[in-house]
Amino acid sequence: MPETPSAAARAPHPRADRPVRIALVGAGNRGLTYASWIHQNPDRARLVAVADPDEGARAASRAETAFAGWREFLAATARDGRLADGVIVATQDRDHVEPVLALARAGYAVMTEKPLAPTEEECRTLVTGVEATGVPFAVCHVLRYTPYTDLVREVVGSGVLGTLTGVEHLEPVGWWHFAHSYVRGPWRREDLSSPMILAKSSHDLDWIAYVTGRRIETVVSFGGLTHFRPENAPAGSTDSCLTCPVEKGCPYSAAKLYYPALRTGGGAWPVSHVTSAAHGPDDEPVLTEALRTGRYGRCVYRCDNDVADHQVVAMRLAGGPTATLTMSAFTEQTHRQTRLFGSHGWLRGDGERVTVHDFRDDSVTVRGTGPSGSNAADGHGGGDTALTEAFVTALATGDRRYIRSGPAESLGSHLAAFAAERSRRDGTVETVPLR
């Protein structure tokens, strides 16, 4: 297994002569998550600028200067010189290519959200263009940066499993999370974002390749949108959860999801996606109005969604091991679940701990990383903060080994996702191209 850059990431962090200057393009939920680490570490980094068309989002970022968009930020760069050392691009999926290339050509190091783009052609254009500039570049494959991932890679690299023969991986999206983000939310339609296997599970394809140290070479995939369709609406249901007489028996009820979340979590995600004006139990009328007039109060069986609610991908990895990925909406919302099979042992992982059974002496060892959250609201098991820290440290030290998710690696997982989607739609076995 190739040497992991995580060894460098675990080394003591060298100090820069000043905090690294970061600008943020796109101050939505993901952008503000990365900004929070910057504000918590003022000796390491400063958020010197934000670019977002929404005034409230700009204010929420607490950046030192604000621009209405990335073009205005670049205009200021052309006039005054570079305003930052690096830029985090956290815009929507279809709005990455143009700002990333423009910022890289202006000399900025860039960290961008995944997926890179919704098409193969655009992904290749982005990667080729960034590589031509030579600037440091990181993709937000946050699962590469978690302590749990380090632990799994350590076990694989130790040789205790013997020869790796297979991987079984489950992405349990969660019934309510899928309803929120992929039926009612921004990722519900391919023309607004991208196919589900790219929007959500490019993380998982990337993770499988990363922890095994093997490229995905061939894929075949099945799945589709089965449940969240008009013909599955319960008898007597209506277009809105707030007026539906059978809402109490529906697991996807907006009332069941958002009112308890407001009472326990205030205005945090997922309530923040419904309305930015509700911050606690006293604001239930505000939430009610947002559900009544907005898309998050709609019946999940009567939305305009088209992304798959379940999908399986079978893969052949370089050197012969096989792997399967199952993405399902119909689960609890929790950590990914993984099994790795080897000639001398096997590993079971649940996102917080790994259990290793060594066949040679029949011993069973359990190792853990401690409790950690599994979703975006919980920081992806520590991956969000570790990624931001790695990007800042790479810029502070000039050592790009801190960046585990560079352009070439990320392009590979994207191409595997596109191949899987072709297979699902066309019923074919697909070879994943090298570039």
C-alpha positions as CSV (number, residue, x, y, z in Angstrom):
1,M,0.0,0.0,0.0
2,P,1.5,3.4,-0.9
3,E,2.8,5.7,1.8
4,T,-0.1,7.8,3.1
5,P,0.1,11.6,3.4
6,S,-1.7,11.2,6.7
7,A,1.7,10.6,8.3
8,A,2.6,14.2,7.4
9,A,-0.7,15.4,8.6
10,R,-0.1,13.9,12.0
11,A,3.3,15.7,12.4
12,P,3.5,18.8,14.5
13,H,2.2,21.8,12.6
14,P,5.0,24.3,11.6
15,R,4.2,27.9,12.4
16,A,3.8,30.4,9.6
17,D,5.1,34.0,10.0
18,R,1.5,35.2,9.9
19,P,-2.0,33.6,9.8
20,V,-2.9,32.3,6.4
21,R,-5.4,34.6,4.6
22,I,-8.5,32.8,3.3
23,A,-11.4,34.0,1.2
24,L,-14.7,32.2,0.9
25,V,-16.8,32.0,-2.3
26,G,-20.3,30.8,-1.3
27,A,-21.4,31.3,2.3
28,G,-24.0,28.6,2.6
29,N,-24.0,25.7,5.0
30,R,-20.8,24.1,3.8
31,G,-18.9,27.4,3.4
32,L,-19.8,28.6,6.9
33,T,-18.7,25.2,8.3
34,Y,-15.2,25.7,6.9
35,A,-15.3,29.4,8.0
36,S,-16.0,28.3,11.6
37,W,-12.6,26.5,11.9
38,I,-10.9,29.7,10.6
39,H,-12.6,31.8,13.3
40,Q,-11.7,29.3,16.0
41,N,-8.0,29.4,15.0
42,P,-7.1,33.1,14.5
43,D,-3.5,32.4,15.1
44,R,-3.5,30.0,12.1
45,A,-5.9,31.7,9.6
46,R,-8.0,34.8,8.9
47,L,-11.2,35.0,6.8
48,V,-10.2,38.1,4.9
49,A,-13.1,38.1,2.4
50,V,-16.4,36.6,1.4
51,A,-18.2,36.6,-1.9
52,D,-21.9,35.7,-2.0
53,P,-24.9,37.3,-3.5
54,D,-26.9,37.0,-0.3
55,E,-26.4,39.8,2.2
56,G,-27.4,37.6,5.2
57,A,-24.9,34.9,4.2
58,R,-22.1,37.5,3.8
59,A,-22.9,38.8,7.3
60,A,-23.0,35.3,8.8
61,S,-19.5,34.5,7.5
62,R,-18.0,37.3,9.6
63,A,-15.4,37.9,7.0
64,E,-13.3,41.1,7.1
65,T,-14.5,42.3,3.7
66,A,-17.5,41.3,1.5
67,F,-18.2,41.1,-2.2
68,A,-21.5,40.4,-4.0
69,G,-19.9,37.6,-6.0
70,W,-16.6,36.0,-7.1
71,R,-16.3,38.3,-10.1
72,E,-16.3,41.4,-7.9
73,F,-13.7,39.7,-5.7
74,L,-11.5,39.0,-8.8
75,A,-12.0,42.6,-10.0
76,A,-10.6,43.8,-6.6
77,T,-7.7,41.4,-7.1
78,A,-6.9,42.8,-10.5
79,R,-7.0,46.3,-9.0
80,D,-5.2,45.7,-5.7
81,G,-3.3,42.5,-6.1
82,R,-4.1,39.2,-4.4
83,L,-6.3,39.6,-1.3
84,A,-5.8,36.2,0.1
85,D,-3.5,33.2,0.0
86,G,-6.2,30.7,-0.7
87,V,-9.9,30.6,-1.6
88,I,-12.6,28.1,-0.5
89,V,-15.2,27.6,-3.2
90,A,-18.4,26.3,-1.7
91,T,-21.0,27.3,-4.3
92,Q,-23.7,24.9,-5.6
93,D,-22.5,21.9,-7.6
94,R,-23.1,23.4,-11.0
95,D,-21.2,26.7,-10.1
96,H,-17.7,25.4,-9.5
97,V,-15.9,25.3,-12.8
98,E,-15.9,29.0,-13.8
99,P,-14.9,30.5,-10.4
100,V,-12.3,27.7,-9.6
101,L,-10.5,28.2,-13.0
102,A,-10.6,32.0,-12.7
103,L,-9.3,32.0,-9.2
104,A,-6.5,29.5,-10.0
105,R,-5.4,31.5,-13.0
106,A,-5.3,34.6,-10.7
107,G,-2.8,32.7,-8.6
108,Y,-5.0,31.7,-5.7
109,A,-4.7,28.3,-4.0
110,V,-8.1,26.7,-4.2
111,M,-10.2,24.3,-2.1
112,T,-13.5,23.4,-3.7
113,E,-16.6,21.4,-2.7
114,K,-17.4,18.2,-4.5
115,P,-18.6,17.2,-6.9
116,L,-16.2,19.2,-9.1
117,A,-18.8,19.5,-11.8
118,P,-21.9,17.7,-13.1
119,T,-20.4,16.3,-16.3
120,E,-17.2,14.4,-17.2
121,E,-16.2,17.1,-19.7
122,E,-16.4,19.9,-17.1
123,C,-14.5,17.8,-14.5
124,R,-11.7,17.2,-17.0
125,T,-11.7,20.9,-18.0
126,L,-11.5,21.9,-14.3
127,V,-8.7,19.5,-13.4
128,T,-6.6,20.2,-16.5
129,G,-7.0,23.9,-16.1
130,V,-6.0,23.9,-12.4
131,E,-3.0,21.6,-13.0
132,A,-1.8,24.0,-15.7
133,T,-1.7,26.9,-13.2
134,G,0.4,24.9,-10.6
135,V,-1.5,26.3,-7.6
136,P,-2.3,24.1,-4.6
137,F,-5.7,22.5,-5.1
138,A,-7.9,20.5,-2.7
139,V,-11.3,18.9,-3.2
140,C,-13.6,18.5,-0.2
141,H,-13.6,14.7,0.0
142,V,-13.8,15.1,3.7
143,L,-13.9,11.4,4.5
144,R,-10.3,11.1,3.6
145,Y,-9.4,13.3,6.6
146,T,-11.2,11.6,9.4
147,P,-9.4,9.8,12.3
148,Y,-11.6,6.8,11.5
149,T,-10.2,6.7,7.9
150,D,-6.7,6.9,9.2
151,L,-7.4,3.9,11.5
152,V,-8.8,1.8,8.6
153,R,-5.8,2.7,6.4
154,E,-3.5,1.8,9.2
155,V,-5.0,-1.6,9.6
156,V,-4.9,-2.3,5.8
157,G,-1.3,-1.1,5.6
158,S,-0.2,-3.3,8.5
159,G,-0.8,-6.4,6.5
160,V,-2.9,-8.1,9.2
161,L,-5.7,-8.8,6.7
162,G,-3.2,-10.5,4.3
163,T,-4.1,-10.1,0.6
164,L,-7.1,-7.9,0.2
165,T,-9.9,-9.7,-1.7
166,G,-13.0,-7.6,-1.3
167,V,-14.9,-4.6,0.1
168,E,-18.5,-4.3,1.1
169,H,-19.6,-0.7,1.8
170,L,-23.0,0.8,2.8
171,E,-23.9,4.5,2.6
172,P,-26.9,4.8,4.9
173,V,-28.3,8.1,3.8
174,G,-31.2,8.0,6.3
175,W,-34.9,8.2,5.5
176,W,-35.3,11.8,6.9
177,H,-32.0,13.1,5.4
178,F,-32.9,11.8,2.0
179,A,-36.4,13.4,2.2
180,H,-34.8,16.7,3.3
181,S,-31.9,17.0,0.9
182,Y,-32.7,14.7,-2.1
183,V,-36.5,14.9,-2.4
184,R,-37.3,18.4,-1.1
185,G,-33.9,20.0,-1.1
186,P,-31.2,21.4,-3.5
187,W,-30.0,18.0,-4.7
188,R,-33.4,16.6,-5.6
189,R,-33.0,16.9,-9.4
190,E,-30.1,16.1,-11.7
191,D,-30.6,19.3,-13.8
192,L,-30.1,21.3,-10.6
193,S,-27.2,19.4,-9.1
194,S,-26.0,16.0,-10.4
195,P,-26.9,12.3,-10.3
196,M,-27.2,10.9,-6.7
197,I,-24.1,8.6,-7.2
198,L,-22.1,11.8,-7.9
199,A,-23.7,14.3,-5.5
200,K,-23.6,12.0,-2.5
201,S,-21.7,8.8,-3.1
202,S,-18.6,10.2,-4.9
203,H,-17.5,10.4,-1.3
204,D,-17.8,6.7,-1.0
205,L,-16.2,5.7,-4.3
206,D,-13.3,8.0,-3.4
207,W,-13.1,6.5,0.1
208,I,-13.0,2.9,-1.2
209,A,-10.1,3.8,-3.5
210,Y,-8.3,5.7,-0.8
211,V,-8.4,3.1,2.0
212,T,-7.5,0.2,-0.2
213,G,-4.9,2.2,-2.2
214,R,-6.3,0.8,-5.4
215,R,-7.9,2.4,-8.4
216,I,-11.5,1.6,-9.4
217,E,-11.1,0.0,-12.9
218,T,-14.5,-1.5,-13.8
219,V,-18.1,-0.9,-12.6
220,V,-21.6,-2.2,-13.1
221,S,-24.6,-0.5,-11.3
222,F,-28.3,-0.9,-10.7
223,G,-30.9,1.2,-9.0
224,G,-33.3,4.1,-9.4
225,L,-36.1,6.2,-8.0
226,T,-38.5,3.6,-6.6
227,H,-40.4,5.1,-3.7
228,F,-40.7,8.8,-3.8
229,R,-43.1,8.9,-6.7
230,P,-46.8,10.1,-7.0
231,E,-48.2,6.6,-7.3
232,N,-46.9,5.8,-3.9
233,A,-48.7,8.7,-2.1
234,P,-50.9,7.4,0.8
235,A,-54.6,7.4,0.2
236,G,-56.1,10.7,1.4
237,S,-52.8,12.6,1.4
238,T,-52.5,16.2,0.2
239,D,-49.8,18.3,-1.4
240,S,-48.6,19.9,1.9
241,C,-47.7,18.1,5.2
242,L,-49.3,20.9,7.2
243,T,-52.8,20.2,5.7
244,C,-52.5,16.4,5.3
245,P,-55.0,14.3,7.2
246,V,-52.7,11.2,7.1
247,E,-49.5,13.1,8.0
248,K,-49.1,11.5,11.4
249,G,-48.6,8.0,9.9
250,C,-46.1,9.2,7.3
251,P,-42.4,8.7,8.2
252,Y,-41.4,11.6,5.9
253,S,-43.7,14.2,7.5
254,A,-42.1,17.7,7.5
255,A,-43.8,18.4,10.8
256,K,-42.1,15.3,12.4
257,L,-38.8,16.4,11.1
258,Y,-38.5,20.1,11.5
259,Y,-40.5,21.0,14.6
260,P,-38.5,18.6,16.9
261,A,-35.3,19.8,15.2
262,L,-36.2,23.4,16.0
263,R,-36.9,22.6,19.6
264,T,-33.7,20.7,20.2
265,G,-31.2,22.3,17.8
266,G,-32.6,25.8,17.2
267,G,-31.7,27.3,13.9
268,A,-29.0,24.7,13.0
269,W,-29.2,22.4,10.0
270,P,-31.6,21.1,8.8
271,V,-33.9,23.9,10.0
272,S,-31.4,26.5,8.6
273,H,-32.2,25.2,5.1
274,V,-35.9,25.8,5.7
275,T,-35.6,29.3,7.1
276,S,-32.8,31.4,8.4
277,A,-35.3,33.3,10.7
278,A,-36.2,30.5,13.1
279,H,-33.8,30.1,16.1
280,G,-35.7,28.3,18.8
281,P,-39.1,27.0,20.0
282,D,-40.5,30.6,20.2
283,D,-40.0,30.8,16.4
284,E,-42.4,27.9,15.5
285,P,-44.8,30.3,13.7
286,V,-41.9,31.4,11.5
287,L,-41.1,27.8,10.7
288,T,-44.7,27.1,10.0
289,E,-44.9,29.9,7.5
290,A,-41.7,28.7,5.8
291,L,-43.1,25.2,5.5
292,R,-46.5,26.5,4.3
293,T,-44.9,28.6,1.5
294,G,-41.7,26.8,0.7
295,R,-40.6,23.5,-0.7
296,Y,-39.7,21.8,2.6
297,G,-43.3,21.5,3.6
298,R,-44.3,19.6,0.4
299,C,-45.5,16.0,0.3
300,V,-42.5,13.8,-0.6
301,Y,-44.6,11.9,-3.1
302,R,-45.6,15.1,-5.0
303,C,-42.2,16.8,-5.4
304,D,-40.2,17.4,-8.6
305,N,-37.4,15.1,-7.6
306,D,-35.7,12.6,-10.0
307,V,-32.5,11.3,-8.3
308,A,-32.2,7.6,-7.4
309,D,-33.3,6.6,-3.9
310,H,-31.3,3.4,-3.9
311,Q,-28.3,2.2,-6.0
312,V,-25.7,-0.5,-5.9
313,V,-22.3,-0.4,-7.6
314,A,-20.2,-3.5,-8.1
315,M,-16.5,-2.8,-8.8
316,R,-13.3,-4.4,-9.8
317,L,-10.3,-2.7,-8.2
318,A,-6.7,-2.6,-9.6
319,G,-5.0,-5.9,-8.9
320,G,-8.2,-8.0,-8.7
321,P,-10.1,-7.2,-5.5
322,T,-13.8,-6.6,-5.8
323,A,-16.0,-4.0,-4.0
324,T,-19.6,-3.2,-3.7
325,L,-21.2,0.1,-2.7
326,T,-24.9,0.3,-1.6
327,M,-26.5,3.7,-1.3
328,S,-29.9,3.6,0.3
329,A,-32.4,6.2,1.5
330,F,-34.2,3.6,3.6
331,T,-31.9,3.4,6.6
332,E,-31.2,5.3,9.8
333,Q,-29.0,8.3,9.3
334,T,-25.7,7.1,10.6
335,H,-22.0,6.4,9.7
336,R,-21.0,4.4,6.7
337,Q,-20.7,0.7,7.4
338,T,-17.8,-1.2,5.8
339,R,-16.3,-4.7,5.7
340,L,-12.9,-5.5,4.3
341,F,-12.1,-9.1,3.4
342,G,-8.5,-10.4,3.3
343,S,-6.8,-13.8,3.0
344,H,-5.7,-13.7,6.6
345,G,-8.4,-11.7,8.3
346,W,-11.3,-9.3,7.9
347,L,-12.3,-5.9,9.2
348,R,-15.8,-4.6,10.3
349,G,-16.0,-0.8,10.5
350,D,-18.9,1.4,11.7
351,G,-17.4,4.9,11.4
352,E,-16.1,5.1,15.0
353,R,-14.4,1.7,15.6
354,V,-13.0,-1.2,13.7
355,T,-13.1,-4.9,14.7
356,V,-10.4,-7.0,13.2
357,H,-10.5,-10.8,13.2
358,D,-7.1,-12.3,12.5
359,F,-7.6,-15.8,11.1
360,R,-4.0,-16.9,12.0
361,D,-4.6,-17.0,15.7
362,D,-8.4,-16.5,15.8
363,S,-7.9,-13.3,17.8
364,V,-10.4,-10.4,17.6
365,T,-9.2,-6.8,18.2
366,V,-11.4,-3.7,18.6
367,R,-10.0,-0.3,18.1
368,G,-12.0,3.0,18.2
369,T,-11.7,6.7,17.5
370,G,-14.4,7.8,20.0
371,P,-17.9,9.1,19.2
372,S,-18.1,11.4,16.2
373,G,-20.9,12.7,14.1
374,S,-21.7,11.2,10.7
375,N,-23.4,13.9,8.8
376,A,-22.8,17.5,7.6
377,A,-24.3,19.0,10.7
378,D,-21.9,16.9,12.9
379,G,-18.8,17.8,10.8
380,H,-18.5,14.5,9.0
381,G,-16.8,12.7,11.8
382,G,-14.1,15.3,12.1
383,G,-13.4,15.5,8.4
384,D,-14.6,19.0,7.9
385,T,-12.3,20.6,10.4
386,A,-9.3,18.3,9.5
387,L,-9.7,19.2,5.8
388,T,-9.7,22.9,6.5
389,E,-6.7,22.6,8.8
390,A,-4.9,20.5,6.2
391,F,-5.5,23.1,3.5
392,V,-4.4,26.0,5.7
393,T,-1.3,24.0,6.9
394,A,-0.3,23.2,3.3
395,L,-0.4,27.0,2.5
396,A,1.4,27.9,5.7
397,T,4.3,25.4,5.1
398,G,4.4,25.1,1.4
399,D,4.1,21.3,1.8
400,R,1.3,20.0,-0.4
401,R,1.4,16.5,1.2
402,Y,-1.0,17.8,3.7
403,I,-3.6,17.8,0.9
404,R,-4.9,14.3,0.5
405,S,-7.5,15.0,-2.1
406,G,-5.8,16.7,-5.0
407,P,-7.0,17.0,-8.6
408,A,-5.8,13.7,-10.0
409,E,-7.2,11.6,-7.2
410,S,-10.5,13.4,-7.2
411,L,-10.9,13.1,-10.9
412,G,-10.6,9.3,-10.6
413,S,-13.5,9.0,-8.1
414,H,-15.6,11.3,-10.3
415,L,-14.9,9.3,-13.4
416,A,-15.9,6.1,-11.5
417,A,-19.2,7.8,-10.5
418,F,-20.0,8.8,-14.1
419,A,-19.2,5.3,-15.3
420,A,-21.5,3.8,-12.6
421,E,-24.3,6.2,-13.7
422,R,-23.9,5.1,-17.4
423,S,-24.1,1.5,-16.3
424,R,-27.2,2.1,-14.3
425,R,-29.0,3.9,-17.1
426,D,-27.8,1.7,-20.0
427,G,-27.4,-1.8,-18.4
428,T,-23.7,-2.0,-19.3
429,V,-20.4,-3.0,-17.8
430,E,-18.2,0.1,-17.8
431,T,-14.5,0.6,-17.8
432,V,-13.4,3.6,-15.8
433,P,-11.0,5.8,-17.9
434,L,-7.6,6.8,-16.4
435,R,-8.3,10.5,-17.2
